[in-house]
Amino acid sequence: MLMIRLARFGGKKKPTYRVVVIDKESARDSRAVEVVGTYNPITKPKAINLKHERIAHWMKHGAQPSDTVARLLKNNPAAAPEPAPAA
């Protein structure tokens, strides 16, 4: 089963995280199927970059978000797509 969860990167006392799609049984920092975003809790304000279309794609294919990733998704909804200009 696939999960969408955080993988820790960065130095000691300076964490940054990647939002990754990974097998549920794998270790936290194992090789990911796909990186679908980043999260930096150190910066003010916290830097959150998510690929909402890819996250939706993986959730449609059965990937479950972790509690933390679900909270990030809830607090950072996808922006409405820009309408295409008329030609």
C-alpha positions in Angstrom: 0.0 0.0 0.0 1.3 3.5 -0.9 1.4 6.4 1.6 2.0 10.1 1.1 4.2 11.1 4.0 7.2 13.3 5.0 10.8 12.3 4.5 13.3 14.2 6.6 16.3 16.0 5.1 18.6 18.8 6.2 21.1 19.0 8.9 21.1 18.5 12.6 18.5 20.8 14.3 17.6 22.2 10.8 15.1 19.9 9.3 13.5 20.2 5.9 11.0 17.7 4.6 10.0 16.3 1.2 6.5 15.1 0.7 6.9 11.7 -0.9 4.8 8.8 -2.2 6.4 5.7 -0.7 5.5 2.1 0.2 3.9 2.0 3.7 6.4 -0.6 4.9 9.5 1.3 3.9 11.7 3.3 6.3 11.1 7.0 6.6 14.0 8.1 4.4 13.9 5.2 1.9 13.8 5.7 -1.8 10.5 7.3 -2.8 8.3 6.5 -5.8 7.8 10.2 -6.4 8.5 13.5 -4.6 5.3 15.5 -4.7 6.3 18.5 -2.5 8.5 20.1 0.1 8.0 21.5 3.6 10.4 23.8 5.5 9.2 24.4 9.1 12.2 26.6 10.0 11.4 29.6 7.7 9.0 32.3 8.9 6.4 31.8 7.4 6.7 28.1 6.9 7.5 27.3 3.3 5.1 24.7 1.8 5.3 23.7 -1.9 2.9 21.0 -3.0 2.1 19.5 -6.4 -1.6 19.2 -5.9 -2.3 17.5 -9.3 0.2 14.8 -8.6 -1.1 14.3 -5.0 -4.6 13.9 -6.4 -3.3 11.5 -9.0 -1.7 9.2 -6.3 -4.7 9.5 -4.0 -6.9 8.4 -6.9 -4.7 5.4 -7.3 -5.0 4.4 -3.6 -2.3 6.3 -1.8 -3.3 7.3 1.7 -1.9 10.6 3.2 -0.4 10.5 6.7 -2.0 12.6 9.4 0.6 15.4 9.0 0.3 15.5 5.2 -3.5 15.5 5.4 -3.2 18.6 7.7 -0.8 20.3 5.2 -3.3 19.6 2.4 -6.2 20.9 4.4 -4.4 24.1 5.3 -3.0 24.7 1.8 -5.7 24.0 -0.7 -4.9 23.9 -4.4 -5.3 27.3 -6.2 -8.1 27.5 -8.6 -6.8 27.0 -12.2 -6.5 30.1 -14.2 -9.0 30.3 -17.1 -7.4 30.0 -20.5 -7.4 33.3 -22.4 -9.8 33.5 -25.4 -7.9 33.4 -28.7 
